[in-house]
Amino acid sequence: MAGIKNAITGKSVDPTIIAALTASLTVRYGITISPETVSKIPFQTPIYDRLMSLGPPRVKPYPAATYSILSSAVFTGSGAGGAFPAGEDPYTINPSRSLTSVTKKSYGASAGIKDIDVIASTVPGAPVSINRDAFMDDAALLIDLLYRITIQSLDYDMIHGDLGSDANEFDGLETKVVSGTSGFLKDYTGGTALSAGLLEQHIVWMMASGVYPTAIYCNPVMHYALAQAYQGRSKVSINIQDAREGAMGVWAKSILTPAGELPIISDRFFTIATDGTNATGDIFLAVEYHNGVQILTPEWMLLPTAVPLSKVMGRGRATSTELAVWCHLALIERTNWWAQGRLQNLTYAYVPSVSTGSVGS
């Protein structure tokens, strides 16, 4: 958050103001944002929404998320297994674990408004709306907009965040579910087409190791490719009726797999590439919880909160207001990303309806 500039004066906001913002200070002076009040603004954040829907927010007032990872738990001494002589004590095991710490990061946005705009927007009939959804005044609109932009940046970094490239970010899925970290990554570089059988083989591989995927994450293009692959296998018929409004084609919000019915969460921020006839992308087999414990989740120090940063003075009175939305968190994965699966560089062939030569003709 250091380096934020006041939208009215162009001057940088004192970094100590941001550094001093704590949960207790925000309770006293900030405005806690309810997600219900900002749902009108149609910015899509599918991965963020999915992870936040799995349980109550995990909030801990510490600058880093610290948790343990069990690396082994083997029997000691002469005990080769769990069987032991009747009347005696069970054999002991020697658990080994390590502590992992992930530093939480600040995300937010700020902007300024002139008080005259706030006054004018409360006049009956003033045109203050977004997509025909009216807001009480410009201040409310600005806070809502800052909130949605902040959440969208969180959604982006839950996929693309890279601490190695930007020290202000936490690591995301595409950065951490990689070779050497994930226990279930397979790279299909070379033009392997996405198929239902390929996905199911990968899921069985994970299940054989005691890991059960709970959702599929991918780009919308790969989502469509999955629907097409399963439609081709099941021969789903499409009923098209004339003179009636409706959707035509095949789509699926979930698919049946060896691990059960898995929801498909598609997010446009997942990387996709194309050469004009083939799209190349990845399928993530997310393990969001295991034995009732959520293992892939944001851990917050401070939930998204609106904060009045300053008043900009002019002619002896306040003429504008600087507002910000701020939060502090990290994305954690309690197996150190080993449990997450990824099918990398799968292709989906398509036939362009317009040739390159005909564009603009």
C-alpha positions as CSV (number, residue, x, y, z in Angstrom):
1,M,0.0,0.0,0.0
2,A,3.0,2.3,0.3
3,G,3.1,4.7,-2.6
4,I,-0.7,5.3,-2.8
5,K,-1.4,8.8,-4.2
6,N,-4.2,11.1,-3.2
7,A,-6.5,11.3,-6.3
8,I,-7.1,15.0,-5.7
9,T,-3.6,16.4,-4.8
10,G,-1.5,13.8,-6.5
11,K,0.7,13.6,-3.4
12,S,1.6,10.3,-1.9
13,V,-0.2,9.2,1.2
14,D,2.1,8.8,4.2
15,P,3.0,5.1,4.4
16,T,2.9,5.3,8.2
17,I,-0.9,5.8,7.9
18,I,-1.3,2.5,6.1
19,A,1.2,0.8,8.4
20,A,-0.7,2.0,11.5
21,L,-4.0,0.5,10.3
22,T,-4.7,-2.5,12.5
23,A,-7.9,-4.5,13.2
24,S,-8.5,-2.5,16.4
25,L,-8.0,0.9,14.7
26,T,-10.3,-0.1,11.9
27,V,-13.0,-1.1,14.3
28,R,-12.9,2.4,15.8
29,Y,-12.5,4.5,12.7
30,G,-13.2,2.3,9.6
31,I,-16.3,1.1,7.9
32,T,-16.7,-2.6,7.7
33,I,-17.9,-3.7,4.3
34,S,-20.7,-6.2,3.9
35,P,-20.4,-8.2,0.7
36,E,-24.2,-8.0,0.3
37,T,-24.1,-4.3,-0.3
38,V,-21.7,-4.5,-3.2
39,S,-23.0,-7.5,-5.1
40,K,-24.7,-5.2,-7.6
41,I,-21.4,-4.4,-9.4
42,P,-20.9,-7.3,-11.9
43,F,-17.2,-8.0,-11.5
44,Q,-16.6,-11.7,-11.6
45,T,-14.3,-13.3,-9.1
46,P,-15.0,-17.1,-9.3
47,I,-12.0,-18.5,-7.4
48,Y,-12.2,-16.0,-4.6
49,D,-16.0,-16.6,-4.3
50,R,-15.4,-20.4,-4.3
51,L,-12.8,-20.4,-1.5
52,M,-14.8,-17.9,0.6
53,S,-17.9,-20.1,0.2
54,L,-16.4,-23.2,1.8
55,G,-16.6,-21.9,5.4
56,P,-16.4,-18.9,7.7
57,P,-13.4,-16.6,7.0
58,R,-10.2,-17.7,8.7
59,V,-9.1,-14.5,10.6
60,K,-6.0,-14.5,12.8
61,P,-4.4,-11.2,14.1
62,Y,-0.9,-12.2,13.1
63,P,1.3,-10.8,10.3
64,A,2.0,-14.4,9.1
65,A,0.1,-17.6,8.7
66,T,1.9,-20.4,10.6
67,Y,0.9,-24.0,10.4
68,S,2.4,-27.4,10.7
69,I,3.0,-30.1,8.0
70,L,3.2,-33.7,9.1
71,S,6.1,-35.3,7.1
72,S,6.0,-38.8,8.6
73,A,4.4,-40.9,11.3
74,V,6.1,-44.3,11.3
75,F,6.2,-47.1,14.0
76,T,9.3,-47.2,16.1
77,G,11.2,-50.2,17.6
78,S,10.1,-53.7,16.8
79,G,6.5,-52.7,15.8
80,A,6.2,-53.1,12.0
81,G,2.5,-52.3,12.1
82,G,-0.5,-51.7,14.3
83,A,-1.0,-55.2,15.6
84,F,0.3,-55.8,19.1
85,P,0.1,-58.6,21.7
86,A,-3.1,-58.7,23.7
87,G,-2.7,-57.2,27.2
88,E,0.3,-55.1,26.2
89,D,0.6,-51.5,25.1
90,P,0.3,-50.6,21.4
91,Y,3.5,-49.8,19.6
92,T,4.4,-46.1,19.4
93,I,4.8,-44.0,16.3
94,N,7.3,-41.2,15.8
95,P,5.5,-38.3,14.2
96,S,7.7,-35.8,12.4
97,R,6.4,-32.3,11.4
98,S,7.7,-29.0,10.3
99,L,6.3,-25.5,10.8
100,T,5.6,-23.4,7.7
101,S,5.1,-19.6,7.8
102,V,3.5,-17.5,5.0
103,T,3.7,-13.8,5.3
104,K,0.4,-12.0,4.8
105,K,0.2,-9.2,2.2
106,S,-1.8,-6.0,1.8
107,Y,-4.3,-5.5,-1.0
108,G,-6.5,-2.5,-1.7
109,A,-7.4,0.5,-3.7
110,S,-7.9,4.2,-3.0
111,A,-9.6,7.2,-4.8
112,G,-10.8,10.6,-4.0
113,I,-14.1,12.4,-4.5
114,K,-15.1,16.0,-4.2
115,D,-17.7,16.9,-1.6
116,I,-19.7,18.8,-4.2
117,D,-20.2,15.5,-6.0
118,V,-21.5,13.9,-2.9
119,I,-23.9,16.8,-2.3
120,A,-25.1,16.8,-5.9
121,S,-25.7,13.1,-6.0
122,T,-28.2,13.3,-3.2
123,V,-30.5,15.7,-5.2
124,P,-33.6,13.8,-6.4
125,G,-33.2,12.6,-10.0
126,A,-29.4,12.8,-10.0
127,P,-28.1,10.2,-12.4
128,V,-25.9,8.0,-10.1
129,S,-26.1,4.4,-11.1
130,I,-24.1,1.5,-12.6
131,N,-25.9,-0.9,-14.9
132,R,-29.2,0.7,-13.8
133,D,-28.5,-0.1,-10.1
134,A,-28.8,3.1,-8.1
135,F,-26.5,4.1,-5.3
136,M,-27.3,6.6,-2.5
137,D,-24.4,8.9,-3.3
138,D,-21.0,9.0,-4.8
139,A,-19.3,8.0,-1.6
140,A,-21.2,4.8,-1.4
141,L,-20.6,4.2,-5.1
142,L,-16.8,4.8,-4.7
143,I,-16.5,2.5,-1.6
144,D,-18.4,-0.3,-3.5
145,L,-16.2,0.1,-6.5
146,L,-13.0,0.1,-4.5
147,Y,-14.2,-3.0,-2.8
148,R,-14.9,-4.9,-6.0
149,I,-11.6,-3.9,-7.6
150,T,-9.8,-5.1,-4.4
151,I,-11.6,-8.4,-4.5
152,Q,-10.8,-8.8,-8.2
153,S,-7.1,-8.2,-7.5
154,L,-7.3,-11.0,-4.9
155,D,-9.0,-13.3,-7.4
156,Y,-6.2,-12.6,-9.9
157,D,-3.4,-13.3,-7.4
158,M,-5.0,-16.5,-6.1
159,I,-4.2,-17.7,-9.6
160,H,-1.2,-15.6,-10.8
161,G,0.4,-14.3,-7.6
162,D,4.2,-14.7,-7.6
163,L,6.1,-13.7,-4.5
164,G,9.4,-14.2,-6.4
165,S,8.5,-11.6,-8.9
166,D,6.7,-9.1,-6.6
167,A,7.4,-9.1,-2.9
168,N,4.0,-7.5,-2.3
169,E,2.1,-10.5,-3.6
170,F,1.2,-13.9,-2.1
171,D,1.8,-17.0,-4.3
172,G,-1.1,-18.3,-6.4
173,L,-2.1,-21.6,-7.9
174,E,-0.2,-21.3,-11.2
175,T,3.0,-20.4,-9.2
176,K,2.8,-23.1,-6.6
177,V,1.2,-26.1,-8.3
178,V,4.3,-26.9,-10.3
179,S,6.9,-29.6,-10.8
180,G,8.8,-30.3,-7.6
181,T,6.0,-28.9,-5.4
182,S,2.8,-30.6,-6.5
183,G,2.7,-34.4,-6.0
184,F,0.2,-34.7,-8.8
185,L,1.4,-32.7,-11.8
186,K,1.7,-34.1,-15.3
187,D,2.9,-32.0,-18.2
188,Y,1.3,-32.9,-21.6
189,T,3.5,-30.6,-23.7
190,G,3.4,-31.7,-27.3
191,G,-0.3,-31.5,-28.2
192,T,-2.2,-34.0,-26.0
193,A,-5.9,-33.3,-26.4
194,L,-8.1,-33.0,-23.4
195,S,-10.4,-36.0,-22.9
196,A,-12.6,-37.4,-20.2
197,G,-10.4,-40.5,-19.9
198,L,-7.3,-38.4,-19.4
199,L,-9.0,-36.4,-16.5
200,E,-10.3,-39.6,-14.9
201,Q,-6.9,-41.3,-15.0
202,H,-5.4,-38.3,-13.2
203,I,-8.1,-38.4,-10.5
204,V,-7.6,-42.1,-9.9
205,W,-3.9,-41.5,-9.5
206,M,-4.6,-38.9,-6.8
207,M,-7.2,-41.1,-5.1
208,A,-4.8,-44.1,-5.0
209,S,-2.5,-41.8,-2.9
210,G,-5.4,-40.9,-0.5
211,V,-6.1,-37.5,-2.0
212,Y,-9.6,-36.7,-3.2
213,P,-10.1,-33.7,-5.5
214,T,-13.1,-31.5,-4.5
215,A,-13.3,-29.2,-7.5
216,I,-12.0,-28.5,-10.9
217,Y,-10.4,-25.0,-11.7
218,C,-9.7,-23.9,-15.2
219,N,-10.1,-21.2,-17.9
220,P,-13.6,-20.9,-19.4
221,V,-12.2,-22.3,-22.7
222,M,-11.1,-25.5,-21.0
223,H,-14.4,-25.6,-19.1
224,Y,-16.1,-25.7,-22.5
225,A,-13.7,-28.3,-23.7
226,L,-14.5,-30.5,-20.7
227,A,-18.2,-30.2,-21.4
228,Q,-17.6,-31.2,-25.0
229,A,-15.4,-34.2,-23.9
230,Y,-18.1,-35.6,-21.6
231,Q,-20.9,-34.9,-24.0
232,G,-19.1,-36.9,-26.6
233,R,-18.8,-39.8,-24.2
234,S,-22.3,-39.8,-22.9
235,K,-24.0,-38.8,-26.2
236,V,-26.2,-36.3,-24.4
237,S,-29.0,-35.2,-26.7
238,I,-29.9,-31.6,-27.2
239,N,-33.5,-30.6,-27.5
240,I,-33.9,-27.5,-29.6
241,Q,-37.4,-26.0,-29.9
242,D,-38.3,-23.4,-32.4
243,A,-39.9,-20.1,-31.5
244,R,-38.8,-20.3,-27.9
245,E,-36.1,-18.4,-26.2
246,G,-33.4,-20.5,-24.7
247,A,-29.7,-21.6,-24.7
248,M,-28.5,-24.0,-27.4
249,G,-25.4,-26.2,-27.0
250,V,-23.7,-28.2,-24.2
251,W,-22.6,-26.8,-20.9
252,A,-22.0,-28.3,-17.4
253,K,-21.5,-26.8,-14.0
254,S,-20.2,-30.1,-12.7
255,I,-19.1,-33.6,-14.0
256,L,-19.3,-37.1,-12.5
257,T,-15.8,-38.5,-11.9
258,P,-14.3,-41.4,-9.9
259,A,-14.1,-38.9,-6.9
260,G,-17.8,-38.1,-7.2
261,E,-19.5,-35.1,-8.7
262,L,-17.0,-32.2,-9.0
263,P,-18.0,-28.6,-9.6
264,I,-16.2,-26.8,-12.4
265,I,-15.0,-23.3,-11.4
266,S,-13.9,-21.4,-14.5
267,D,-12.1,-18.1,-14.2
268,R,-10.9,-16.0,-17.1
269,F,-7.6,-15.2,-15.2
270,F,-6.3,-18.8,-15.8
271,T,-3.7,-18.8,-18.6
272,I,-4.8,-19.8,-22.0
273,A,-2.9,-19.7,-25.3
274,T,-3.9,-20.3,-28.9
275,D,-2.3,-20.8,-32.3
276,G,-5.4,-20.1,-34.2
277,T,-6.7,-23.7,-34.4
278,N,-5.8,-25.1,-30.9
279,A,-6.2,-23.7,-27.5
280,T,-3.7,-24.8,-24.8
281,G,-4.5,-24.6,-21.1
282,D,-4.4,-26.4,-17.8
283,I,-6.9,-28.2,-15.6
284,F,-6.4,-27.9,-11.8
285,L,-7.8,-30.7,-9.6
286,A,-8.2,-28.7,-6.4
287,V,-8.2,-30.4,-3.0
288,E,-9.9,-27.7,-1.0
289,Y,-10.4,-29.8,2.2
290,H,-9.5,-33.2,3.5
291,N,-11.3,-35.2,6.3
292,G,-13.4,-32.1,7.0
293,V,-10.4,-29.7,7.4
294,Q,-10.1,-26.9,4.9
295,I,-6.5,-27.0,3.5
296,L,-6.7,-24.4,0.7
297,T,-8.0,-21.1,2.1
298,P,-7.2,-17.5,2.6
299,E,-6.0,-16.6,6.1
300,W,-6.8,-13.0,6.9
301,M,-5.3,-10.5,9.3
302,L,-7.9,-8.0,8.3
303,L,-11.0,-8.5,6.1
304,P,-11.7,-5.9,3.4
305,T,-12.5,-2.7,5.1
306,A,-13.2,0.8,4.0
307,V,-11.0,3.5,5.6
308,P,-11.2,7.3,5.2
309,L,-7.6,8.2,4.6
310,S,-7.7,12.0,4.7
311,K,-9.5,15.3,4.1
312,V,-8.0,17.5,1.5
313,M,-8.4,21.1,2.7
314,G,-9.2,24.1,0.5
315,R,-10.4,27.6,1.3
316,G,-10.6,26.9,4.9
317,R,-12.9,23.9,4.6
318,A,-12.8,20.3,3.4
319,T,-13.5,20.1,-0.3
320,S,-12.7,16.4,-1.1
321,T,-12.4,13.0,0.6
322,E,-9.8,10.3,0.2
323,L,-11.2,6.8,0.6
324,A,-9.5,3.4,0.5
325,V,-10.3,-0.3,0.9
326,W,-7.7,-2.3,2.5
327,C,-7.2,-6.0,3.6
328,H,-4.3,-8.1,4.7
329,L,-4.1,-11.8,4.0
330,A,-2.3,-14.8,2.4
331,L,-3.4,-17.8,0.5
332,I,-2.3,-20.9,2.4
333,E,-2.2,-24.6,1.5
334,R,-1.7,-26.9,4.4
335,T,0.2,-29.6,2.6
336,N,2.6,-27.1,1.2
337,W,0.9,-27.6,-2.2
338,W,1.7,-31.3,-2.4
339,A,-2.0,-32.4,-2.5
340,Q,-3.0,-30.2,-5.5
341,G,-3.3,-31.8,-9.0
342,R,-2.6,-30.2,-12.4
343,L,-2.9,-31.4,-15.9
344,Q,-0.6,-29.0,-17.8
345,N,-0.6,-28.0,-21.4
346,L,-3.7,-29.8,-22.7
347,T,-5.1,-28.8,-26.0
348,Y,-8.6,-28.2,-27.4
349,A,-9.0,-28.1,-31.2
350,Y,-11.5,-25.7,-32.7
351,V,-12.3,-24.5,-36.2
352,P,-12.4,-20.7,-36.6
353,S,-15.6,-19.5,-38.3
354,V,-13.7,-16.5,-39.9
355,S,-10.4,-16.8,-41.7
356,T,-7.6,-14.4,-41.0
357,G,-7.7,-13.2,-44.6
358,S,-11.4,-12.3,-44.4
359,V,-11.1,-10.1,-41.3
360,G,-11.9,-6.5,-42.2
361,S,-12.8,-7.3,-45.8
